[in-house]
Amino acid sequence: MRWPWRAVLIALAFGVPDASAQNYPTKPIRIVVPFAAGGAVDALARVISAKLQESFGQPVIVENRAGAGGVTGADLVAKSPPDGYTILQNTNGQAISPAIYRSLPFDTLKDFIPVTQLVTTSTVLVANPRLPAKTVKELIALAKASPGKLNYGMTGVGNSLHLTMEMLKRAAAIDIQAIPYRGDALLNPALIAGEVDVAIVPIGTIVPLIEGGQLRALAVVSAKRSPVLPDVPTVSEDAIPGFEAAGWQGYFVPTGTPREIVARIQRETAAAIALPDTQTRIRAMGNEPVVSTPAEFDTKFRADVEKFQQVVREAGIPQQ
């Protein structure tokens, strides 16, 4: 019997299903969070990983690999075997890093496959209550009356919160000076004490301080109001029509991961996010659940890489 070489060549051209992909998963999966435990990314990772563990029938372990603004953990995933057993959960900082760093140990666009966006993350512009501005309009007027006199706190050069404030400054044509802090644990007390006037911060970590009166919420920076702060208007409603700068979290896997495995991870994640209790917990964190396909997330990711390069360039932020 002659070997059907033509059939073999056709099969190779169109891809032969990988046996490992068909049986996936057969061992524990790890979700790498490139930030310290206890933060917003870590909290979401633990909610979704618990659901994935049930559906996959294998342990799904959250591994925190903090360092270099998320680059350390991303690099670990980029250099991991492309077999679906190592997943990166990152923020839109993944799209910012090419604009901020002169060099990276990986190629952001070529070394990862975007699997799915998990959530849209909402942030809020807050002020020290002693600042004589109760709305964004009043803040803009105050800043224009005294250019360069007001300041804002931020927790990392080039992170999404820093760039969001720079986008707001440009949209409002105001000059507010940046003061860097090493994390929310130092920024929040500085806001309360009046060392800094305003800051854009994650909703999930700041609500208790707003409800307690230590800080004043001026506006949320997403396209629509947050269910966590329903009485706080958006920047677009209050002062700058059309302004929106919501962040996100999403899953990435190393390039070369079989498409069947990428599709399986996306399907199981979508099912986990669709569960009513998952939706409730996600919204309680100040996030909005999202279910996107790999193609949809890839399009969004690439657009954000270009957008943030422009923001960094126009804001004159030096590369690190």
C-alpha positions as semicolon CSV with decimal commas, in nm:
position;residue;x (nm);y (nm);z (nm)
1;M;0,000;0,000;0,000
2;R;0,144;0,335;-0,105
3;W;0,172;0,610;0,162
4;P;-0,072;0,895;0,081
5;W;0,195;1,166;0,071
6;R;-0,037;1,423;-0,083
7;A;-0,284;1,376;0,202
8;V;-0,002;1,414;0,454
9;L;0,116;1,737;0,293
10;I;-0,235;1,881;0,289
11;A;-0,283;1,789;0,654
12;L;0,045;1,956;0,746
13;A;-0,047;2,267;0,550
14;F;-0,376;2,310;0,732
15;G;-0,254;2,190;1,069
16;V;-0,297;1,857;1,238
17;P;-0,474;1,875;1,576
18;D;-0,220;1,835;1,855
19;A;-0,296;1,539;2,082
20;S;-0,188;1,747;2,382
21;A;-0,435;2,016;2,278
22;Q;-0,717;1,763;2,251
23;N;-0,648;1,633;2,604
24;Y;-0,582;1,975;2,761
25;P;-0,551;2,018;3,052
26;T;-0,379;1,721;3,209
27;K;-0,188;1,903;3,484
28;P;-0,210;2,220;3,698
29;I;-0,242;2,556;3,523
30;R;-0,079;2,867;3,665
31;I;-0,206;3,221;3,620
32;V;0,084;3,462;3,656
33;V;-0,012;3,796;3,812
34;P;0,276;4,043;3,761
35;F;0,190;4,236;4,077
36;A;0,195;4,175;4,451
37;A;-0,074;3,974;4,626
38;G;-0,370;4,167;4,761
39;G;-0,408;4,413;4,475
40;A;-0,689;4,454;4,223
41;V;-0,539;4,216;3,966
42;D;-0,464;3,949;4,225
43;A;-0,819;3,971;4,367
44;L;-0,979;3,919;4,027
45;A;-0,738;3,639;3,942
46;R;-0,843;3,444;4,249
47;V;-1,213;3,484;4,174
48;I;-1,183;3,356;3,817
49;S;-0,920;3,089;3,887
50;A;-1,152;2,921;4,138
51;K;-1,418;2,887;3,869
52;L;-1,170;2,764;3,609
53;Q;-1,045;2,500;3,849
54;E;-1,397;2,360;3,871
55;S;-1,450;2,352;3,494
56;F;-1,104;2,231;3,396
57;G;-1,088;1,966;3,667
58;Q;-0,726;2,062;3,738
59;P;-0,568;2,295;3,994
60;V;-0,549;2,656;3,871
61;I;-0,283;2,833;4,075
62;V;-0,235;3,211;4,101
63;E;0,135;3,297;4,107
64;N;0,242;3,652;4,196
65;R;0,559;3,767;4,016
66;A;0,584;4,138;4,090
67;G;0,856;4,363;3,957
68;A;0,940;4,633;3,702
69;G;0,581;4,753;3,669
70;G;0,455;4,416;3,547
71;V;0,746;4,341;3,313
72;T;0,899;4,067;3,532
73;G;0,586;3,853;3,532
74;A;0,516;3,916;3,164
75;D;0,869;3,808;3,075
76;L;0,824;3,485;3,271
77;V;0,516;3,402;3,064
78;A;0,675;3,506;2,734
79;K;0,957;3,257;2,795
80;S;0,732;2,974;2,922
81;P;0,644;2,671;2,707
82;P;0,354;2,758;2,473
83;D;0,133;2,479;2,599
84;G;-0,151;2,660;2,778
85;Y;-0,027;2,584;3,128
86;T;0,108;2,935;3,193
87;I;-0,131;3,229;3,151
88;L;-0,053;3,595;3,208
89;Q;-0,321;3,810;3,366
90;N;-0,227;4,172;3,312
91;T;-0,372;4,520;3,296
92;N;-0,354;4,762;3,005
93;G;-0,003;4,821;3,134
94;Q;0,081;4,540;2,892
95;A;-0,005;4,784;2,612
96;I;0,176;5,074;2,779
97;S;0,515;4,910;2,838
98;P;0,645;4,943;2,477
99;A;0,598;5,321;2,499
100;I;0,754;5,359;2,845
101;Y;1,060;5,134;2,834
102;R;1,356;5,185;2,601
103;S;1,397;4,809;2,583
104;L;1,198;4,509;2,699
105;P;1,310;4,147;2,741
106;F;1,027;4,044;2,506
107;D;0,836;4,174;2,206
108;T;0,496;4,281;2,334
109;L;0,316;4,222;2,005
110;K;0,502;3,915;1,879
111;D;0,561;3,710;2,195
112;F;0,204;3,693;2,328
113;I;-0,138;3,582;2,208
114;P;-0,423;3,790;2,357
115;V;-0,681;3,535;2,475
116;T;-0,965;3,742;2,617
117;Q;-1,039;4,066;2,791
118;L;-1,171;3,988;3,139
119;V;-1,304;4,321;3,263
120;T;-1,314;4,690;3,204
121;T;-1,167;4,861;3,508
122;S;-1,313;5,183;3,638
123;T;-1,112;5,457;3,802
124;V;-1,219;5,769;3,986
125;L;-1,077;6,119;4,015
126;V;-1,061;6,203;4,384
127;A;-0,958;6,514;4,574
128;N;-0,865;6,613;4,923
129;P;-1,190;6,748;5,076
130;R;-1,018;7,077;5,162
131;L;-0,955;7,151;4,795
132;P;-1,207;7,419;4,685
133;A;-1,334;7,210;4,393
134;K;-1,630;6,976;4,415
135;T;-1,659;6,894;4,044
136;V;-1,430;6,846;3,747
137;K;-1,548;7,177;3,604
138;E;-1,445;7,351;3,925
139;L;-1,111;7,169;3,926
140;I;-1,042;7,281;3,568
141;A;-1,133;7,641;3,655
142;L;-0,908;7,630;3,962
143;A;-0,617;7,488;3,762
144;K;-0,655;7,747;3,486
145;A;-0,664;8,029;3,742
146;S;-0,328;7,914;3,884
147;P;-0,133;7,716;3,620
148;G;0,115;7,472;3,772
149;K;0,005;7,538;4,130
150;L;-0,208;7,225;4,178
151;N;-0,059;6,878;4,187
152;Y;-0,165;6,518;4,149
153;G;-0,035;6,195;4,296
154;M;0,055;5,890;4,089
155;T;0,203;5,551;4,170
156;G;0,439;5,488;3,881
157;V;0,579;5,672;3,582
158;G;0,390;5,560;3,275
159;N;0,136;5,334;3,443
160;S;-0,225;5,353;3,330
161;L;-0,330;5,591;3,610
162;H;-0,045;5,830;3,530
163;L;-0,129;5,830;3,159
164;T;-0,501;5,873;3,228
165;M;-0,429;6,191;3,423
166;E;-0,204;6,315;3,144
167;M;-0,485;6,249;2,896
168;L;-0,725;6,442;3,120
169;K;-0,481;6,733;3,147
170;R;-0,448;6,755;2,770
171;A;-0,823;6,728;2,712
172;A;-0,891;7,004;2,966
173;A;-0,587;7,214;2,865
174;I;-0,466;7,245;3,226
175;D;-0,127;7,226;3,397
176;I;-0,116;7,010;3,712
177;Q;0,217;6,884;3,846
178;A;0,284;6,514;3,909
179;I;0,412;6,381;4,241
180;P;0,519;6,014;4,240
181;Y;0,450;5,771;4,526
182;R;0,547;5,409;4,578
183;G;0,203;5,253;4,572
184;D;-0,146;5,320;4,707
185;A;-0,030;5,260;5,064
186;L;0,163;5,588;5,047
187;L;-0,051;5,782;4,800
188;N;-0,381;5,750;4,983
189;P;-0,254;5,894;5,315
190;A;-0,090;6,177;5,120
191;L;-0,425;6,257;4,958
192;I;-0,603;6,252;5,293
193;A;-0,336;6,474;5,450
194;G;-0,352;6,723;5,164
195;E;0,006;6,667;5,049
196;V;-0,141;6,617;4,702
197;D;-0,457;6,774;4,569
198;V;-0,603;6,510;4,338
199;A;-0,535;6,165;4,193
200;I;-0,693;5,909;3,965
201;V;-0,721;5,582;4,157
202;P;-0,889;5,240;4,120
203;I;-1,248;5,247;4,242
204;G;-1,220;4,913;4,420
205;T;-0,951;5,034;4,660
206;I;-1,080;5,384;4,736
207;V;-1,455;5,351;4,804
208;P;-1,418;5,317;5,185
209;L;-1,223;5,645;5,198
210;I;-1,485;5,820;4,984
211;E;-1,772;5,685;5,193
212;G;-1,588;5,779;5,513
213;G;-1,544;6,138;5,397
214;Q;-1,164;6,130;5,395
215;L;-1,164;6,189;5,018
216;R;-1,405;6,353;4,774
217;A;-1,498;6,181;4,449
218;L;-1,511;6,432;4,163
219;A;-1,588;6,198;3,871
220;V;-1,541;5,847;3,739
221;V;-1,322;5,820;3,432
222;S;-1,513;5,546;3,251
223;A;-1,775;5,583;2,978
224;K;-2,063;5,535;3,221
225;R;-2,124;5,567;3,594
226;S;-2,003;5,295;3,824
227;P;-2,260;5,088;4,016
228;V;-2,024;5,115;4,314
229;L;-2,046;5,498;4,305
230;P;-2,382;5,558;4,133
231;D;-2,410;5,922;4,241
232;V;-2,071;6,022;4,102
233;P;-2,088;6,157;3,743
234;T;-1,846;6,069;3,466
235;V;-1,588;6,318;3,342
236;S;-1,780;6,323;3,015
237;E;-2,106;6,417;3,188
238;D;-1,955;6,685;3,405
239;A;-1,692;6,863;3,202
240;I;-1,538;6,705;2,890
241;P;-1,792;6,546;2,653
242;G;-1,671;6,218;2,508
243;F;-1,378;6,177;2,749
244;E;-1,329;5,817;2,857
245;A;-1,018;5,631;2,969
246;A;-1,124;5,301;3,119
247;G;-0,859;5,039;3,180
248;W;-0,883;4,663;3,146
249;Q;-0,750;4,328;3,256
250;G;-0,700;4,035;3,023
251;Y;-0,538;3,698;2,963
252;F;-0,233;3,638;2,743
253;V;-0,044;3,319;2,657
254;P;0,294;3,269;2,486
255;T;0,302;3,281;2,109
256;G;0,296;2,929;1,968
257;T;0,024;2,807;2,201
258;P;-0,206;2,580;1,993
259;R;-0,517;2,764;1,879
260;E;-0,736;2,484;2,017
261;I;-0,596;2,551;2,363
262;V;-0,636;2,929;2,324
263;A;-0,998;2,873;2,224
264;R;-1,057;2,638;2,518
265;I;-0,916;2,887;2,769
266;Q;-1,134;3,161;2,621
267;R;-1,450;2,948;2,631
268;E;-1,400;2,836;2,990
269;T;-1,316;3,190;3,101
270;A;-1,624;3,330;2,929
271;A;-1,839;3,070;3,102
272;A;-1,681;3,152;3,440
273;I;-1,739;3,526;3,396
274;A;-2,100;3,467;3,289
275;L;-2,188;3,303;3,623
276;P;-2,415;3,529;3,832
277;D;-2,200;3,510;4,146
278;T;-1,886;3,591;3,946
279;Q;-2,057;3,893;3,791
280;T;-2,163;4,015;4,135
281;R;-1,811;3,985;4,276
282;I;-1,653;4,152;3,973
283;R;-1,887;4,450;3,994
284;A;-1,827;4,480;4,369
285;M;-1,460;4,539;4,281
286;G;-1,560;4,834;4,062
287;N;-1,510;4,642;3,738
288;E;-1,743;4,563;3,449
289;P;-1,737;4,202;3,319
290;V;-1,630;4,156;2,956
291;V;-1,628;3,849;2,732
292;S;-1,426;3,895;2,413
293;T;-1,284;3,655;2,156
294;P;-0,909;3,630;2,092
295;A;-0,956;3,823;1,767
296;E;-1,153;4,101;1,938
297;F;-0,903;4,132;2,220
298;D;-0,609;4,129;1,977
299;T;-0,763;4,422;1,786
300;K;-0,822;4,619;2,106
301;F;-0,475;4,541;2,239
302;R;-0,297;4,658;1,924
303;A;-0,504;4,976;1,912
304;D;-0,412;5,050;2,274
305;V;-0,041;4,997;2,206
306;E;-0,061;5,266;1,938
307;K;-0,275;5,496;2,154
308;F;-0,041;5,490;2,451
309;Q;0,264;5,550;2,234
310;Q;0,096;5,869;2,118
311;V;-0,003;5,970;2,473
312;V;0,351;5,921;2,604
313;R;0,501;6,107;2,310
314;E;0,261;6,403;2,337
315;A;0,296;6,423;2,717
316;G;0,674;6,428;2,688
317;I;0,714;6,140;2,934
318;P;1,077;6,019;2,922
319;Q;1,138;5,650;2,854
320;Q;1,264;5,445;3,145
